[in-house]
Amino acid sequence: MDVYPGFAIFGIFVVNIEIMNSTFLNQDEFAKQWISGIDQVSKRILHLFFYTKFFPIFSFLFGLGISIQALC
């Protein structure tokens, strides 16, 4: 049971690592520097597999863990 939230947190970390590495205050300026082909492919892979997938998984598992603790 504890492995799944860890997996979800890892996915959230992968999504946010790009922003955490940024020295720009504006995300649009930061995104303008990634224009090569490999950058576009990696961005599409992140969007396909990571964005909007791990936040609901983590939220559900967090709520499930809290409800199990409340019942015991």
MOPAC internal coordinates of N, CA, C and O (Angstrom, degrees):
PM7 1SCF
backbone

  N    0.0000 0     0.00 0     0.00 0    0    0    0
  C    1.4571 1     0.00 0     0.00 0    1    0    0
  C    1.5318 1   111.02 1     0.00 0    2    1    0
  O    1.2310 1   120.14 1   144.61 1    3    2    1
  N    1.3235 1   117.34 1   -35.39 1    3    2    1
  C    1.4601 1   120.07 1  -176.12 1    5    3    2
  C    1.5259 1   113.11 1   -78.94 1    6    5    3
  O    1.2310 1   120.09 1   163.05 1    7    6    5
  N    1.3059 1   117.44 1   -16.95 1    7    6    5
  C    1.4672 1   120.60 1  -178.32 1    9    7    6
  C    1.5231 1   110.59 1   -72.41 1   10    9    7
  O    1.2310 1   119.64 1   142.87 1   11   10    9
  N    1.3022 1   118.30 1   -37.13 1   11   10    9
  C    1.4650 1   121.68 1  -175.28 1   13   11   10
  C    1.5335 1   113.41 1   -64.78 1   14   13   11
  O    1.2310 1   118.87 1   135.62 1   15   14   13
  N    1.3447 1   119.76 1   -44.38 1   15   14   13
  C    1.4710 1   117.72 1   174.86 1   17   15   14
  C    1.5285 1   112.59 1   -63.69 1   18   17   15
  O    1.2310 1   120.33 1   146.77 1   19   18   17
  N    1.3337 1   116.98 1   -33.23 1   19   18   17
  C    1.4636 1   119.83 1   175.77 1   21   19   18
  C    1.5175 1   111.26 1   -63.76 1   22   21   19
  O    1.2310 1   120.54 1   139.95 1   23   22   21
  N    1.3117 1   116.57 1   -40.05 1   23   22   21
  C    1.4631 1   121.47 1   175.96 1   25   23   22
  C    1.5229 1   110.75 1   -63.23 1   26   25   23
  O    1.2310 1   120.40 1   138.78 1   27   26   25
  N    1.3258 1   116.84 1   -41.22 1   27   26   25
  C    1.4621 1   120.79 1   178.72 1   29   27   26
  C    1.5274 1   111.13 1   -66.97 1   30   29   27
  O    1.2310 1   119.69 1   140.61 1   31   30   29
  N    1.3139 1   118.19 1   -39.39 1   31   30   29
  C    1.4716 1   121.52 1   177.59 1   33   31   30
  C    1.5209 1   110.15 1   -65.25 1   34   33   31
  O    1.2310 1   120.17 1   142.31 1   35   34   33
  N    1.3360 1   117.28 1   -37.69 1   35   34   33
  C    1.4590 1   120.14 1   176.16 1   37   35   34
  C    1.5276 1   110.71 1   -62.08 1   38   37   35
  O    1.2310 1   119.98 1   138.30 1   39   38   37
  N    1.3288 1   117.65 1   -41.70 1   39   38   37
  C    1.4623 1   120.96 1   177.33 1   41   39   38
  C    1.5163 1   112.26 1   -63.18 1   42   41   39
  O    1.2310 1   120.19 1   139.49 1   43   42   41
  N    1.3229 1   117.23 1   -40.51 1   43   42   41
  C    1.4649 1   121.08 1   176.96 1   45   43   42
  C    1.5249 1   109.98 1   -64.38 1   46   45   43
  O    1.2310 1   120.35 1   141.07 1   47   46   45
  N    1.3321 1   116.93 1   -38.93 1   47   46   45
  C    1.4599 1   120.91 1   177.50 1   49   47   46
  C    1.5303 1   110.97 1   -62.85 1   50   49   47
  O    1.2310 1   120.18 1   137.32 1   51   50   49
  N    1.3330 1   117.26 1   -42.68 1   51   50   49
  C    1.4662 1   120.73 1   179.19 1   53   51   50
  C    1.5213 1   110.65 1   -61.52 1   54   53   51
  O    1.2310 1   120.12 1   140.84 1   55   54   53
  N    1.3040 1   117.38 1   -39.16 1   55   54   53
  C    1.4690 1   121.12 1   178.70 1   57   55   54
  C    1.5195 1   110.77 1   -66.19 1   58   57   55
  O    1.2310 1   120.28 1   138.89 1   59   58   57
  N    1.3237 1   117.07 1   -41.11 1   59   58   57
  C    1.4626 1   120.70 1  -174.23 1   61   59   58
  C    1.5214 1   114.54 1   -88.33 1   62   61   59
  O    1.2310 1   119.36 1   172.35 1   63   62   61
  N    1.3178 1   118.82 1    -7.65 1   63   62   61
  C    1.4578 1   120.21 1  -176.54 1   65   63   62
  C    1.5272 1   111.60 1   -64.63 1   66   65   63
  O    1.2310 1   120.23 1   148.39 1   67   66   65
  N    1.2993 1   117.17 1   -31.61 1   67   66   65
  C    1.4625 1   120.79 1   177.98 1   69   67   66
  C    1.5288 1   110.95 1   -63.67 1   70   69   67
  O    1.2310 1   120.05 1   136.50 1   71   70   69
  N    1.3043 1   117.50 1   -43.50 1   71   70   69
  C    1.4556 1   121.60 1  -179.18 1   73   71   70
  C    1.5236 1   110.86 1   -73.69 1   74   73   71
  O    1.2310 1   120.04 1   143.50 1   75   74   73
  N    1.3405 1   117.53 1   -36.50 1   75   74   73
  C    1.4535 1   120.24 1   179.84 1   77   75   74
  C    1.5271 1   111.77 1   -66.47 1   78   77   75
  O    1.2310 1   120.35 1   154.80 1   79   78   77
  N    1.3243 1   116.93 1   -25.20 1   79   78   77
  C    1.4548 1   121.72 1  -178.93 1   81   79   78
  C    1.5289 1   112.09 1   -85.26 1   82   81   79
  O    1.2310 1   120.27 1   173.86 1   83   82   81
  N    1.2997 1   117.10 1    -6.14 1   83   82   81
  C    1.4607 1   122.03 1  -174.42 1   85   83   82
  C    1.5281 1   111.69 1   -79.00 1   86   85   83
  O    1.2310 1   121.50 1   -39.33 1   87   86   85
  N    1.3335 1   114.74 1   140.67 1   87   86   85
  C    1.4635 1   120.06 1   172.59 1   89   87   86
  C    1.5224 1   110.99 1  -103.90 1   90   89   87
  O    1.2310 1   120.46 1   178.43 1   91   90   89
  N    1.3266 1   116.72 1    -1.57 1   91   90   89
  C    1.4537 1   121.89 1   179.50 1   93   91   90
  C    1.5222 1   110.41 1   -86.12 1   94   93   91
  O    1.2310 1   120.95 1   -32.56 1   95   94   93
  N    1.3107 1   115.79 1   147.44 1   95   94   93
  C    1.4622 1   119.68 1   175.44 1   97   95   94
  C    1.5241 1   111.03 1   -82.85 1   98   97   95
  O    1.2310 1   120.51 1   154.88 1   99   98   97
  N    1.3161 1   116.63 1   -25.12 1   99   98   97
  C    1.4533 1   122.31 1  -177.41 1  101   99   98
  C    1.5240 1   109.06 1  -107.09 1  102  101   99
  O    1.2310 1   119.92 1   -54.58 1  103  102  101
  N    1.3222 1   117.76 1   125.42 1  103  102  101
  C    1.4617 1   121.20 1  -179.17 1  105  103  102
  C    1.5199 1   112.30 1   -65.96 1  106  105  103
  O    1.2310 1   119.53 1   148.14 1  107  106  105
  N    1.3105 1   118.51 1   -31.86 1  107  106  105
  C    1.4647 1   120.89 1  -179.72 1  109  107  106
  C    1.5159 1   111.18 1   -65.56 1  110  109  107
  O    1.2310 1   120.18 1   139.08 1  111  110  109
  N    1.3174 1   117.26 1   -40.92 1  111  110  109
  C    1.4625 1   120.59 1   176.73 1  113  111  110
  C    1.5295 1   110.94 1   -65.97 1  114  113  111
  O    1.2310 1   120.65 1   143.39 1  115  114  113
  N    1.3107 1   116.36 1   -36.61 1  115  114  113
  C    1.4565 1   120.80 1   178.18 1  117  115  114
  C    1.5285 1   110.62 1   -65.26 1  118  117  115
  O    1.2310 1   120.32 1   139.65 1  119  118  117
  N    1.3251 1   117.00 1   -40.35 1  119  118  117
  C    1.4659 1   121.35 1  -177.80 1  121  119  118
  C    1.5222 1   112.46 1   -70.46 1  122  121  119
  O    1.2310 1   119.34 1   155.64 1  123  122  121
  N    1.3138 1   118.86 1   -24.36 1  123  122  121
  C    1.4614 1   121.48 1  -178.38 1  125  123  122
  C    1.5222 1   113.32 1   -66.95 1  126  125  123
  O    1.2310 1   119.70 1   158.61 1  127  126  125
  N    1.3206 1   118.17 1   -21.39 1  127  126  125
  C    1.4577 1   120.20 1  -178.02 1  129  127  126
  C    1.5328 1   112.86 1   -80.36 1  130  129  127
  O    1.2310 1   119.86 1   166.45 1  131  130  129
  N    1.3236 1   117.87 1   -13.55 1  131  130  129
  C    1.4645 1   121.51 1  -178.33 1  133  131  130
  C    1.5190 1   109.59 1  -101.36 1  134  133  131
  O    1.2310 1   120.00 1   -94.79 1  135  134  133
  N    1.3199 1   117.60 1    85.21 1  135  134  133
  C    1.4655 1   120.66 1  -175.85 1  137  135  134
  C    1.5188 1   113.59 1  -121.00 1  138  137  135
  O    1.2310 1   119.37 1   175.55 1  139  138  137
  N    1.3390 1   118.81 1    -4.45 1  139  138  137
  C    1.4661 1   119.74 1  -179.05 1  141  139  138
  C    1.5252 1   110.25 1   -74.41 1  142  141  139
  O    1.2310 1   120.95 1   -10.48 1  143  142  141
  N    1.3147 1   115.79 1   169.52 1  143  142  141
  C    1.4622 1   121.04 1  -176.82 1  145  143  142
  C    1.5103 1   113.49 1   -64.83 1  146  145  143
  O    1.2310 1   120.45 1   136.37 1  147  146  145
  N    1.3330 1   116.75 1   -43.63 1  147  146  145
  C    1.4709 1   119.66 1  -179.34 1  149  147  146
  C    1.5270 1   111.07 1   -66.53 1  150  149  147
  O    1.2310 1   120.56 1   147.39 1  151  150  149
  N    1.3204 1   116.53 1   -32.61 1  151  150  149
  C    1.4654 1   119.71 1   176.84 1  153  151  150
  C    1.5244 1   110.94 1   -66.71 1  154  153  151
  O    1.2310 1   120.52 1   139.05 1  155  154  153
  N    1.3142 1   116.61 1   -40.95 1  155  154  153
  C    1.4601 1   120.22 1   179.22 1  157  155  154
  C    1.5287 1   111.23 1   -66.98 1  158  157  155
  O    1.2310 1   120.42 1   140.29 1  159  158  157
  N    1.3395 1   116.80 1   -39.71 1  159  158  157
  C    1.4658 1   120.30 1   178.51 1  161  159  158
  C    1.5245 1   110.75 1   -64.78 1  162  161  159
  O    1.2310 1   120.27 1   135.33 1  163  162  161
  N    1.3267 1   117.10 1   -44.67 1  163  162  161
  C    1.4649 1   119.42 1   179.74 1  165  163  162
  C    1.5223 1   111.44 1   -65.33 1  166  165  163
  O    1.2310 1   120.19 1   143.96 1  167  166  165
  N    1.3216 1   117.24 1   -36.04 1  167  166  165
  C    1.4650 1   120.38 1   177.55 1  169  167  166
  C    1.5285 1   111.09 1   -65.65 1  170  169  167
  O    1.2310 1   120.40 1   139.83 1  171  170  169
  N    1.3227 1   116.84 1   -40.17 1  171  170  169
  C    1.4731 1   119.92 1   177.74 1  173  171  170
  C    1.5265 1   111.67 1   -66.47 1  174  173  171
  O    1.2310 1   120.32 1   142.87 1  175  174  173
  N    1.3281 1   116.98 1   -37.13 1  175  174  173
  C    1.4632 1   120.24 1   177.39 1  177  175  174
  C    1.5304 1   110.16 1   -65.38 1  178  177  175
  O    1.2310 1   120.56 1   138.18 1  179  178  177
  N    1.3351 1   116.54 1   -41.82 1  179  178  177
  C    1.4691 1   119.63 1   176.39 1  181  179  178
  C    1.5191 1   111.31 1   -61.01 1  182  181  179
  O    1.2310 1   120.34 1   136.96 1  183  182  181
  N    1.3250 1   116.96 1   -43.04 1  183  182  181
  C    1.4652 1   119.88 1   179.53 1  185  183  182
  C    1.5244 1   111.11 1   -65.16 1  186  185  183
  O    1.2310 1   120.48 1   141.69 1  187  186  185
  N    1.3244 1   116.70 1   -38.31 1  187  186  185
  C    1.4566 1   119.99 1  -176.47 1  189  187  186
  C    1.5172 1   112.39 1   -71.27 1  190  189  187
  O    1.2310 1   120.03 1   137.33 1  191  190  189
  N    1.3269 1   117.54 1   -42.67 1  191  190  189
  C    1.4561 1   120.36 1  -171.87 1  193  191  190
  C    1.5197 1   115.87 1  -103.31 1  194  193  191
  O    1.2310 1   119.34 1   159.26 1  195  194  193
  N    1.3355 1   118.86 1   -20.74 1  195  194  193
  C    1.4603 1   118.99 1  -170.83 1  197  195  194
  C    1.5235 1   114.35 1  -118.14 1  198  197  195
  O    1.2310 1   119.65 1   132.68 1  199  198  197
  N    1.3291 1   118.27 1   -47.32 1  199  198  197
  C    1.4607 1   120.28 1  -175.13 1  201  199  198
  C    1.5196 1   110.05 1   -62.29 1  202  201  199
  O    1.2310 1   120.05 1   -42.54 1  203  202  201
  N    1.2760 1   117.50 1   137.46 1  203  202  201
  C    1.4760 1   127.88 1   177.55 1  205  203  202
  C    1.5272 1   113.64 1    61.43 1  206  205  203
  O    1.2310 1   119.39 1  -168.66 1  207  206  205
  N    1.3199 1   118.76 1    11.34 1  207  206  205
  C    1.4526 1   119.99 1   178.81 1  209  207  206
  C    1.5306 1   111.64 1  -102.82 1  210  209  207
  O    1.2310 1   120.01 1   140.59 1  211  210  209
  N    1.3118 1   117.59 1   -39.41 1  211  210  209
  C    1.4552 1   120.24 1  -170.92 1  213  211  210
  C    1.5182 1   113.48 1   -88.85 1  214  213  211
  O    1.2310 1   119.21 1   155.40 1  215  214  213
  N    1.3184 1   119.12 1   -24.60 1  215  214  213
  C    1.4633 1   120.42 1   178.54 1  217  215  214
  C    1.5313 1   111.44 1   -64.80 1  218  217  215
  O    1.2310 1   118.81 1   132.85 1  219  218  217
  N    1.3394 1   119.88 1   -47.15 1  219  218  217
  C    1.4710 1   118.56 1   177.29 1  221  219  218
  C    1.5313 1   113.12 1   -65.78 1  222  221  219
  O    1.2310 1   120.34 1   144.52 1  223  222  221
  N    1.3373 1   116.96 1   -35.48 1  223  222  221
  C    1.4667 1   119.75 1   178.27 1  225  223  222
  C    1.5267 1   109.66 1   -63.04 1  226  225  223
  O    1.2310 1   120.64 1   132.95 1  227  226  225
  N    1.3270 1   116.39 1   -47.05 1  227  226  225
  C    1.4635 1   120.05 1  -179.71 1  229  227  226
  C    1.5268 1   110.68 1   -63.85 1  230  229  227
  O    1.2310 1   120.01 1   137.06 1  231  230  229
  N    1.3166 1   117.59 1   -42.94 1  231  230  229
  C    1.4701 1   120.76 1  -179.83 1  233  231  230
  C    1.5266 1   111.33 1   -61.84 1  234  233  231
  O    1.2310 1   120.52 1   136.16 1  235  234  233
  N    1.3241 1   116.61 1   -43.84 1  235  234  233
  C    1.4552 1   120.30 1   178.91 1  237  235  234
  C    1.5175 1   111.08 1   -63.12 1  238  237  235
  O    1.2310 1   120.25 1   133.47 1  239  238  237
  N    1.3299 1   117.13 1   -46.53 1  239  238  237
  C    1.4595 1   120.06 1  -178.21 1  241  239  238
  C    1.5269 1   112.11 1   -67.64 1  242  241  239
  O    1.2310 1   120.19 1   145.95 1  243  242  241
  N    1.3255 1   117.23 1   -34.05 1  243  242  241
  C    1.4610 1   120.52 1   175.67 1  245  243  242
  C    1.5280 1   109.66 1   -63.52 1  246  245  243
  O    1.2310 1   120.20 1   132.03 1  247  246  245
  N    1.3211 1   117.23 1   -47.97 1  247  246  245
  C    1.4622 1   121.05 1   178.31 1  249  247  246
  C    1.5095 1   112.50 1   -62.63 1  250  249  247
  O    1.2310 1   120.24 1   141.96 1  251  250  249
  N    1.3230 1   117.16 1   -38.04 1  251  250  249
  C    1.4596 1   121.04 1   177.84 1  253  251  250
  C    1.5179 1   110.99 1   -64.70 1  254  253  251
  O    1.2310 1   120.40 1   136.73 1  255  254  253
  N    1.3241 1   116.84 1   -43.27 1  255  254  253
  C    1.4599 1   119.99 1   178.68 1  257  255  254
  C    1.5161 1   112.41 1   -64.01 1  258  257  255
  O    1.2310 1   120.51 1   139.76 1  259  258  257
  N    1.3270 1   116.63 1   -40.24 1  259  258  257
  C    1.4692 1   120.23 1   178.23 1  261  259  258
  C    1.5313 1   110.57 1   -65.46 1  262  261  259
  O    1.2310 1   120.51 1   139.01 1  263  262  261
  N    1.3303 1   116.63 1   -40.99 1  263  262  261
  C    1.4703 1   119.19 1  -179.56 1  265  263  262
  C    1.5204 1   111.14 1   -68.00 1  266  265  263
  O    1.2310 1   119.47 1   143.81 1  267  266  265
  N    1.3263 1   118.62 1   -36.19 1  267  266  265
  C    1.4574 1   120.23 1   176.63 1  269  267  266
  C    1.5238 1   110.93 1   -65.01 1  270  269  267
  O    1.2310 1   120.71 1   139.90 1  271  270  269
  N    1.3414 1   116.25 1   -40.10 1  271  270  269
  C    1.4609 1   119.11 1   177.58 1  273  271  270
  C    1.5284 1   111.69 1   -66.39 1  274  273  271
  O    1.2310 1   120.29 1   144.41 1  275  274  273
  N    1.3278 1   117.05 1   -35.59 1  275  274  273
  C    1.4688 1   120.19 1  -179.64 1  277  275  274
  C    1.5327 1   111.25 1   -69.25 1  278  277  275
  O    1.2310 1   120.12 1   149.32 1  279  278  277
  N    1.3043 1   117.38 1   -30.68 1  279  278  277
  C    1.4564 1   119.86 1  -179.19 1  281  279  278
  C    1.5231 1   112.84 1   -78.87 1  282  281  279
  O    1.2310 1   120.10 1   155.06 1  283  282  281
  N    1.3113 1   117.42 1   -24.94 1  283  282  281
  C    1.4861 1   119.82 1  -177.92 1  285  283  282
  C    1.4912 1   113.13 1   -85.75 1  286  285  283
  O    1.2310 1   120.10 1   180.00 1  287  286  285

